[in-house]
Amino acid sequence: MEKSHRNKLSKKFKTFLTDQRVICLDIPDLFDYMDPVLVQLLEEKVGPFLARYGGESS
């Protein structure tokens, strides 16, 4: 999700996102499905949030 995506979500679903946190990972929408580079970026950027908020991290 890029910042522009987060902004669109916030505008369109404002009532549903009250008191919810939307995290922008700043990963450009340039990758194909399961692209190894994308998978690596997601693991690096999502891992700290999973650890912080009680989820599992590799």
PDB file of N, CA, C and O in Angstrom:
ATOM      1  N   MET A   1       0.838  -1.173   0.000  1.00  0.00           N
ATOM      2  CA  MET A   1       0.000   0.000   0.000  1.00  0.00           C
ATOM      3  C   MET A   1       0.881   1.233   0.000  1.00  0.00           C
ATOM      4  O   MET A   1       1.849   1.335   0.753  1.00  0.00           O
ATOM      5  N   GLU A   2       0.528   2.140  -0.841  1.00  0.00           N
ATOM      6  CA  GLU A   2       1.198   3.432  -0.889  1.00  0.00           C
ATOM      7  C   GLU A   2       0.330   4.444  -0.142  1.00  0.00           C
ATOM      8  O   GLU A   2      -0.828   4.168   0.172  1.00  0.00           O
ATOM      9  N   LYS A   3       0.891   5.597   0.136  1.00  0.00           N
ATOM     10  CA  LYS A   3       0.136   6.634   0.855  1.00  0.00           C
ATOM     11  C   LYS A   3      -1.135   7.023   0.118  1.00  0.00           C
ATOM     12  O   LYS A   3      -2.155   7.302   0.748  1.00  0.00           O
ATOM     13  N   SER A   4      -1.087   7.044  -1.202  1.00  0.00           N
ATOM     14  CA  SER A   4      -2.291   7.400  -1.965  1.00  0.00           C
ATOM     15  C   SER A   4      -3.395   6.360  -1.750  1.00  0.00           C
ATOM     16  O   SER A   4      -4.574   6.711  -1.694  1.00  0.00           O
ATOM     17  N   HIS A   5      -3.016   5.083  -1.630  1.00  0.00           N
ATOM     18  CA  HIS A   5      -4.001   4.032  -1.349  1.00  0.00           C
ATOM     19  C   HIS A   5      -4.609   4.221   0.037  1.00  0.00           C
ATOM     20  O   HIS A   5      -5.822   4.103   0.210  1.00  0.00           O
ATOM     21  N   ARG A   6      -3.772   4.510   1.011  1.00  0.00           N
ATOM     22  CA  ARG A   6      -4.258   4.731   2.374  1.00  0.00           C
ATOM     23  C   ARG A   6      -5.233   5.898   2.405  1.00  0.00           C
ATOM     24  O   ARG A   6      -6.271   5.825   3.063  1.00  0.00           O
ATOM     25  N   ASN A   7      -4.907   6.967   1.704  1.00  0.00           N
ATOM     26  CA  ASN A   7      -5.789   8.131   1.670  1.00  0.00           C
ATOM     27  C   ASN A   7      -7.134   7.799   1.039  1.00  0.00           C
ATOM     28  O   ASN A   7      -8.173   8.244   1.527  1.00  0.00           O
ATOM     29  N   LYS A   8      -7.125   7.026  -0.036  1.00  0.00           N
ATOM     30  CA  LYS A   8      -8.383   6.624  -0.679  1.00  0.00           C
ATOM     31  C   LYS A   8      -9.217   5.758   0.263  1.00  0.00           C
ATOM     32  O   LYS A   8     -10.430   5.946   0.366  1.00  0.00           O
ATOM     33  N   LEU A   9      -8.583   4.821   0.943  1.00  0.00           N
ATOM     34  CA  LEU A   9      -9.303   3.993   1.916  1.00  0.00           C
ATOM     35  C   LEU A   9      -9.908   4.835   3.022  1.00  0.00           C
ATOM     36  O   LEU A   9     -11.058   4.637   3.414  1.00  0.00           O
ATOM     37  N   SER A  10      -9.130   5.765   3.515  1.00  0.00           N
ATOM     38  CA  SER A  10      -9.602   6.620   4.606  1.00  0.00           C
ATOM     39  C   SER A  10     -10.822   7.432   4.185  1.00  0.00           C
ATOM     40  O   SER A  10     -11.758   7.599   4.967  1.00  0.00           O
ATOM     41  N   LYS A  11     -10.815   7.930   2.972  1.00  0.00           N
ATOM     42  CA  LYS A  11     -11.954   8.725   2.494  1.00  0.00           C
ATOM     43  C   LYS A  11     -13.186   7.856   2.253  1.00  0.00           C
ATOM     44  O   LYS A  11     -14.294   8.217   2.651  1.00  0.00           O
ATOM     45  N   LYS A  12     -12.992   6.723   1.609  1.00  0.00           N
ATOM     46  CA  LYS A  12     -14.118   5.878   1.219  1.00  0.00           C
ATOM     47  C   LYS A  12     -14.736   5.133   2.403  1.00  0.00           C
ATOM     48  O   LYS A  12     -15.950   4.932   2.439  1.00  0.00           O
ATOM     49  N   PHE A  13     -13.918   4.725   3.365  1.00  0.00           N
ATOM     50  CA  PHE A  13     -14.400   3.896   4.471  1.00  0.00           C
ATOM     51  C   PHE A  13     -14.214   4.559   5.825  1.00  0.00           C
ATOM     52  O   PHE A  13     -14.003   3.884   6.833  1.00  0.00           O
ATOM     53  N   LYS A  14     -14.293   5.871   5.844  1.00  0.00           N
ATOM     54  CA  LYS A  14     -14.030   6.639   7.058  1.00  0.00           C
ATOM     55  C   LYS A  14     -14.808   6.124   8.265  1.00  0.00           C
ATOM     56  O   LYS A  14     -14.236   5.973   9.344  1.00  0.00           O
ATOM     57  N   THR A  15     -16.096   5.853   8.103  1.00  0.00           N
ATOM     58  CA  THR A  15     -16.909   5.418   9.255  1.00  0.00           C
ATOM     59  C   THR A  15     -16.475   4.053   9.775  1.00  0.00           C
ATOM     60  O   THR A  15     -16.612   3.780  10.967  1.00  0.00           O
ATOM     61  N   PHE A  16     -15.958   3.200   8.914  1.00  0.00           N
ATOM     62  CA  PHE A  16     -15.531   1.868   9.332  1.00  0.00           C
ATOM     63  C   PHE A  16     -14.127   1.871   9.942  1.00  0.00           C
ATOM     64  O   PHE A  16     -13.743   0.927  10.633  1.00  0.00           O
ATOM     65  N   LEU A  17     -13.382   2.914   9.689  1.00  0.00           N
ATOM     66  CA  LEU A  17     -12.000   2.977  10.160  1.00  0.00           C
ATOM     67  C   LEU A  17     -11.834   3.800  11.433  1.00  0.00           C
ATOM     68  O   LEU A  17     -10.713   4.044  11.880  1.00  0.00           O
ATOM     69  N   THR A  18     -12.950   4.223  12.011  1.00  0.00           N
ATOM     70  CA  THR A  18     -12.877   4.975  13.256  1.00  0.00           C
ATOM     71  C   THR A  18     -12.189   4.113  14.308  1.00  0.00           C
ATOM     72  O   THR A  18     -12.570   2.962  14.520  1.00  0.00           O
ATOM     73  N   ASP A  19     -11.190   4.663  14.956  1.00  0.00           N
ATOM     74  CA  ASP A  19     -10.415   3.962  15.987  1.00  0.00           C
ATOM     75  C   ASP A  19      -9.652   2.755  15.452  1.00  0.00           C
ATOM     76  O   ASP A  19      -9.282   1.873  16.226  1.00  0.00           O
ATOM     77  N   GLN A  20      -9.412   2.700  14.148  1.00  0.00           N
ATOM     78  CA  GLN A  20      -8.626   1.632  13.547  1.00  0.00           C
ATOM     79  C   GLN A  20      -7.332   2.223  13.015  1.00  0.00           C
ATOM     80  O   GLN A  20      -7.283   3.389  12.624  1.00  0.00           O
ATOM     81  N   ARG A  21      -6.312   1.429  13.002  1.00  0.00           N
ATOM     82  CA  ARG A  21      -5.025   1.883  12.488  1.00  0.00           C
ATOM     83  C   ARG A  21      -4.794   1.281  11.112  1.00  0.00           C
ATOM     84  O   ARG A  21      -4.869   0.064  10.939  1.00  0.00           O
ATOM     85  N   VAL A  22      -4.514   2.128  10.140  1.00  0.00           N
ATOM     86  CA  VAL A  22      -4.160   1.685   8.796  1.00  0.00           C
ATOM     87  C   VAL A  22      -2.678   1.975   8.621  1.00  0.00           C
ATOM     88  O   VAL A  22      -2.248   3.125   8.703  1.00  0.00           O
ATOM     89  N   ILE A  23      -1.914   0.941   8.383  1.00  0.00           N
ATOM     90  CA  ILE A  23      -0.466   1.085   8.281  1.00  0.00           C
ATOM     91  C   ILE A  23      -0.055   1.082   6.812  1.00  0.00           C
ATOM     92  O   ILE A  23      -0.386   0.164   6.061  1.00  0.00           O
ATOM     93  N   CYS A  24       0.659   2.106   6.425  1.00  0.00           N
ATOM     94  CA  CYS A  24       1.168   2.221   5.069  1.00  0.00           C
ATOM     95  C   CYS A  24       2.613   1.715   5.056  1.00  0.00           C
ATOM     96  O   CYS A  24       3.471   2.241   5.765  1.00  0.00           O
ATOM     97  N   LEU A  25       2.865   0.702   4.250  1.00  0.00           N
ATOM     98  CA  LEU A  25       4.212   0.123   4.185  1.00  0.00           C
ATOM     99  C   LEU A  25       5.089   0.792   3.136  1.00  0.00           C
ATOM    100  O   LEU A  25       6.274   0.478   3.032  1.00  0.00           O
ATOM    101  N   ASP A  26       4.527   1.706   2.360  1.00  0.00           N
ATOM    102  CA  ASP A  26       5.279   2.402   1.303  1.00  0.00           C
ATOM    103  C   ASP A  26       5.943   1.441   0.331  1.00  0.00           C
ATOM    104  O   ASP A  26       7.113   1.604  -0.016  1.00  0.00           O
ATOM    105  N   ILE A  27       5.192   0.443  -0.103  1.00  0.00           N
ATOM    106  CA  ILE A  27       5.670  -0.487  -1.127  1.00  0.00           C
ATOM    107  C   ILE A  27       4.942  -0.132  -2.420  1.00  0.00           C
ATOM    108  O   ILE A  27       3.716  -0.227  -2.479  1.00  0.00           O
ATOM    109  N   PRO A  28       5.676   0.275  -3.457  1.00  0.00           N
ATOM    110  CA  PRO A  28       5.016   0.660  -4.701  1.00  0.00           C
ATOM    111  C   PRO A  28       4.294  -0.519  -5.355  1.00  0.00           C
ATOM    112  O   PRO A  28       4.699  -1.672  -5.208  1.00  0.00           O
ATOM    113  N   ASP A  29       3.236  -0.212  -6.067  1.00  0.00           N
ATOM    114  CA  ASP A  29       2.423  -1.222  -6.736  1.00  0.00           C
ATOM    115  C   ASP A  29       3.047  -1.565  -8.093  1.00  0.00           C
ATOM    116  O   ASP A  29       2.470  -1.294  -9.146  1.00  0.00           O
ATOM    117  N   LEU A  30       4.232  -2.165  -8.041  1.00  0.00           N
ATOM    118  CA  LEU A  30       4.994  -2.464  -9.252  1.00  0.00           C
ATOM    119  C   LEU A  30       5.259  -3.954  -9.452  1.00  0.00           C
ATOM    120  O   LEU A  30       5.878  -4.347 -10.441  1.00  0.00           O
ATOM    121  N   PHE A  31       4.801  -4.770  -8.534  1.00  0.00           N
ATOM    122  CA  PHE A  31       5.215  -6.169  -8.509  1.00  0.00           C
ATOM    123  C   PHE A  31       4.120  -7.109  -8.995  1.00  0.00           C
ATOM    124  O   PHE A  31       2.931  -6.830  -8.850  1.00  0.00           O
ATOM    125  N   ASP A  32       4.542  -8.222  -9.570  1.00  0.00           N
ATOM    126  CA  ASP A  32       3.611  -9.287  -9.922  1.00  0.00           C
ATOM    127  C   ASP A  32       3.311 -10.114  -8.682  1.00  0.00           C
ATOM    128  O   ASP A  32       4.035 -10.058  -7.688  1.00  0.00           O
ATOM    129  N   TYR A  33       2.245 -10.872  -8.759  1.00  0.00           N
ATOM    130  CA  TYR A  33       1.833 -11.753  -7.671  1.00  0.00           C
ATOM    131  C   TYR A  33       2.987 -12.680  -7.274  1.00  0.00           C
ATOM    132  O   TYR A  33       3.586 -13.348  -8.117  1.00  0.00           O
ATOM    133  N   MET A  34       3.278 -12.703  -5.989  1.00  0.00           N
ATOM    134  CA  MET A  34       4.313 -13.562  -5.394  1.00  0.00           C
ATOM    135  C   MET A  34       5.717 -13.300  -5.939  1.00  0.00           C
ATOM    136  O   MET A  34       6.573 -14.183  -5.883  1.00  0.00           O
ATOM    137  N   ASP A  35       5.960 -12.117  -6.457  1.00  0.00           N
ATOM    138  CA  ASP A  35       7.303 -11.733  -6.889  1.00  0.00           C
ATOM    139  C   ASP A  35       8.233 -11.883  -5.685  1.00  0.00           C
ATOM    140  O   ASP A  35       7.928 -11.353  -4.617  1.00  0.00           O
ATOM    141  N   PRO A  36       9.344 -12.582  -5.824  1.00  0.00           N
ATOM    142  CA  PRO A  36      10.250 -12.783  -4.685  1.00  0.00           C
ATOM    143  C   PRO A  36      10.715 -11.484  -4.025  1.00  0.00           C
ATOM    144  O   PRO A  36      10.900 -11.440  -2.809  1.00  0.00           O
ATOM    145  N   VAL A  37      10.903 -10.442  -4.809  1.00  0.00           N
ATOM    146  CA  VAL A  37      11.314  -9.152  -4.241  1.00  0.00           C
ATOM    147  C   VAL A  37      10.187  -8.592  -3.375  1.00  0.00           C
ATOM    148  O   VAL A  37      10.438  -8.065  -2.291  1.00  0.00           O
ATOM    149  N   LEU A  38       8.950  -8.705  -3.849  1.00  0.00           N
ATOM    150  CA  LEU A  38       7.796  -8.250  -3.075  1.00  0.00           C
ATOM    151  C   LEU A  38       7.655  -9.045  -1.779  1.00  0.00           C
ATOM    152  O   LEU A  38       7.418  -8.466  -0.719  1.00  0.00           O
ATOM    153  N   VAL A  39       7.795 -10.336  -1.855  1.00  0.00           N
ATOM    154  CA  VAL A  39       7.696 -11.184  -0.662  1.00  0.00           C
ATOM    155  C   VAL A  39       8.747 -10.769   0.364  1.00  0.00           C
ATOM    156  O   VAL A  39       8.452 -10.672   1.555  1.00  0.00           O
ATOM    157  N   GLN A  40       9.944 -10.530  -0.088  1.00  0.00           N
ATOM    158  CA  GLN A  40      11.023 -10.092   0.812  1.00  0.00           C
ATOM    159  C   GLN A  40      10.695  -8.751   1.460  1.00  0.00           C
ATOM    160  O   GLN A  40      10.876  -8.579   2.665  1.00  0.00           O
ATOM    161  N   LEU A  41      10.212  -7.804   0.660  1.00  0.00           N
ATOM    162  CA  LEU A  41       9.834  -6.490   1.195  1.00  0.00           C
ATOM    163  C   LEU A  41       8.727  -6.619   2.243  1.00  0.00           C
ATOM    164  O   LEU A  41       8.784  -5.989   3.299  1.00  0.00           O
ATOM    165  N   LEU A  42       7.729  -7.434   1.941  1.00  0.00           N
ATOM    166  CA  LEU A  42       6.631  -7.625   2.892  1.00  0.00           C
ATOM    167  C   LEU A  42       7.125  -8.239   4.191  1.00  0.00           C
ATOM    168  O   LEU A  42       6.735  -7.800   5.273  1.00  0.00           O
ATOM    169  N   GLU A  43       7.973  -9.246   4.096  1.00  0.00           N
ATOM    170  CA  GLU A  43       8.514  -9.871   5.313  1.00  0.00           C
ATOM    171  C   GLU A  43       9.283  -8.854   6.149  1.00  0.00           C
ATOM    172  O   GLU A  43       9.150  -8.826   7.373  1.00  0.00           O
ATOM    173  N   GLU A  44      10.078  -8.027   5.500  1.00  0.00           N
ATOM    174  CA  GLU A  44      10.872  -7.032   6.225  1.00  0.00           C
ATOM    175  C   GLU A  44       9.999  -5.962   6.870  1.00  0.00           C
ATOM    176  O   GLU A  44      10.246  -5.556   8.005  1.00  0.00           O
ATOM    177  N   LYS A  45       8.978  -5.508   6.146  1.00  0.00           N
ATOM    178  CA  LYS A  45       8.183  -4.391   6.635  1.00  0.00           C
ATOM    179  C   LYS A  45       7.046  -4.804   7.564  1.00  0.00           C
ATOM    180  O   LYS A  45       6.684  -4.047   8.465  1.00  0.00           O
ATOM    181  N   VAL A  46       6.483  -5.979   7.363  1.00  0.00           N
ATOM    182  CA  VAL A  46       5.362  -6.425   8.191  1.00  0.00           C
ATOM    183  C   VAL A  46       5.845  -7.061   9.487  1.00  0.00           C
ATOM    184  O   VAL A  46       5.178  -6.939  10.515  1.00  0.00           O
ATOM    185  N   GLY A  47       6.973  -7.726   9.459  1.00  0.00           N
ATOM    186  CA  GLY A  47       7.496  -8.424  10.636  1.00  0.00           C
ATOM    187  C   GLY A  47       7.505  -7.597  11.909  1.00  0.00           C
ATOM    188  O   GLY A  47       7.010  -8.071  12.931  1.00  0.00           O
ATOM    189  N   PRO A  48       8.039  -6.395  11.896  1.00  0.00           N
ATOM    190  CA  PRO A  48       8.057  -5.583  13.118  1.00  0.00           C
ATOM    191  C   PRO A  48       6.659  -5.262  13.657  1.00  0.00           C
ATOM    192  O   PRO A  48       6.465  -5.184  14.870  1.00  0.00           O
ATOM    193  N   PHE A  49       5.686  -5.077  12.759  1.00  0.00           N
ATOM    194  CA  PHE A  49       4.324  -4.794  13.216  1.00  0.00           C
ATOM    195  C   PHE A  49       3.692  -6.030  13.842  1.00  0.00           C
ATOM    196  O   PHE A  49       2.962  -5.927  14.828  1.00  0.00           O
ATOM    197  N   LEU A  50       3.971  -7.196  13.270  1.00  0.00           N
ATOM    198  CA  LEU A  50       3.439  -8.427  13.846  1.00  0.00           C
ATOM    199  C   LEU A  50       4.000  -8.653  15.235  1.00  0.00           C
ATOM    200  O   LEU A  50       3.270  -9.026  16.154  1.00  0.00           O
ATOM    201  N   ALA A  51       5.285  -8.430  15.389  1.00  0.00           N
ATOM    202  CA  ALA A  51       5.908  -8.606  16.693  1.00  0.00           C
ATOM    203  C   ALA A  51       5.369  -7.603  17.699  1.00  0.00           C
ATOM    204  O   ALA A  51       5.139  -7.956  18.856  1.00  0.00           O
ATOM    205  N   ARG A  52       5.165  -6.374  17.288  1.00  0.00           N
ATOM    206  CA  ARG A  52       4.699  -5.314  18.172  1.00  0.00           C
ATOM    207  C   ARG A  52       3.267  -5.533  18.618  1.00  0.00           C
ATOM    208  O   ARG A  52       2.928  -5.250  19.767  1.00  0.00           O
ATOM    209  N   TYR A  53       2.417  -6.034  17.725  1.00  0.00           N
ATOM    210  CA  TYR A  53       1.005  -6.150  18.027  1.00  0.00           C
ATOM    211  C   TYR A  53       0.561  -7.572  18.336  1.00  0.00           C
ATOM    212  O   TYR A  53      -0.627  -7.884  18.254  1.00  0.00           O
ATOM    213  N   GLY A  54       1.497  -8.426  18.688  1.00  0.00           N
ATOM    214  CA  GLY A  54       1.156  -9.748  19.192  1.00  0.00           C
ATOM    215  C   GLY A  54       1.011 -10.838  18.147  1.00  0.00           C
ATOM    216  O   GLY A  54       0.641 -11.959  18.495  1.00  0.00           O
ATOM    217  N   GLY A  55       1.283 -10.560  16.898  1.00  0.00           N
ATOM    218  CA  GLY A  55       1.230 -11.596  15.884  1.00  0.00           C
ATOM    219  C   GLY A  55       2.546 -12.340  15.820  1.00  0.00           C
ATOM    220  O   GLY A  55       3.492 -12.013  16.536  1.00  0.00           O
ATOM    221  N   GLU A  56       2.601 -13.327  14.972  1.00  0.00           N
ATOM    222  CA  GLU A  56       3.833 -14.092  14.830  1.00  0.00           C
ATOM    223  C   GLU A  56       4.721 -13.460  13.778  1.00  0.00           C
ATOM    224  O   GLU A  56       4.234 -12.868  12.815  1.00  0.00           O
ATOM    225  N   SER A  57       5.988 -13.585  13.961  1.00  0.00           N
ATOM    226  CA  SER A  57       6.958 -13.078  13.004  1.00  0.00           C
ATOM    227  C   SER A  57       8.023 -14.153  12.791  1.00  0.00           C
ATOM    228  O   SER A  57       8.410 -14.845  13.732  1.00  0.00           O
ATOM    229  N   SER A  58       8.494 -14.289  11.548  1.00  0.00           N
ATOM    230  CA  SER A  58       9.531 -15.301  11.248  1.00  0.00           C
ATOM    231  C   SER A  58      10.870 -14.859  11.752  1.00  0.00           C
ATOM    232  O   SER A  58      11.858 -15.576  11.591  1.00  0.00           O
TER     233      SER A  58
END
